[in-house]
């Protein structure tokens, strides 16, 4: 009987390792993206001030609109950052439950 359960245990280990590696890369990417977004805010702020001093109102409004889009993208990514651990936990539980069902079925 343990020979029947063995393939499911062998399959479960790489899946859990892949999910763990993806979660580490996801965490690093979120921190790096926050730094990049901060630098982008700085550049956009300088551009807006420069365009306002040159009385290029339409271009300043366009750059401000782009800054708002970047802000919304960062907020959207933070929303998924808060939801992703629950998603990964649910995914691992579902995969574990499916492997358990398969092992129980072949019992």
N, C-alpha and C positions, 0 to 999 in steps of 0.2 A: 504494500500500500504506500509506503514512503517513496517508492520509485515513481508512483503516479503523481504524488505531490511535488516531487523534486523539480520537474520542469517549470512549474508555476512559481516556485521560489526562485529559481534561476532567472526567470523572466522578470520578476518583481524587482530584483536588485538593480539591474541597469536602468529600469524606468525611474526608480527613486533617485538614482545617481544623476540621471539626466535632468530631472526636475530640480534637484538641488543646485546643479551647475547653472541652469537657466535662472534660478532665483538669485544666485550670486551676481551673475552678469546683469540682471535687471536692476539690482540694487546699485551696482557701480554705474550703470548707465544713467540712472536717475540722479545720482549725485553729480556726475559730470555734466549732465544736461542743465542742472541748476546753475552751475558755474558759467556755462556757455550762455545761458539766458541772462545772467547778471551782466556779463560783458556786453551782450547785445543791447540790453537796456541802457547801458552807459553810452554806447556808440549812438544809439537812436536819440538819447537825450541831448547829446552834443550836436547832432545833426538838426534836431528841432530848434535848439537855441540859435544855431548858426543861420538857419533859414528864416527865423523870425527877425533876426537883426538885418537880414538882407531884404526884408519885406516880401518874401516869397511865400505868401500865405497859403496858396493852394498846395505847394510842395510840402510845407510844414504840416498841413492837414493830412496829406497822404502818408507822411512818415508817422504821424501820430496814430493814424488808422492801423498802420502796420504794427506799431508798438502795442496797440490794443489787441491785435490778433495774436501777437507773441504772448501777451499776458494771459489771454484765454487759453492758449495751447498749454502753457505751464499749469494753469489751474486744472485743465482737463487731465493732464498727466498726474497731478497730485491726487485727483479723484481716483484714478486707477491705481495709484501707488497704495492708497488706503484700502482699496478693494482687492488687490492682487493676493495678499496672504490668505484671505478667505477663499479665493478661487483656487489657489494651489492646494490648500488644505482639503477642499471639497474634491478636487481632482484626485489627490492621493487616496482619500477615503473611498472614492468610487472605484478606482483601479484595484485597491486592496479588497474591496467587497466583491468585485468581479472575479478576482483570482481566488478568493475564498469560496465563492459559489462553484467555480470550476473544480476546485479541489474537493469540495463536498459532493459534487455530482459524480465524480469518478471514484468516490470512496467505496 
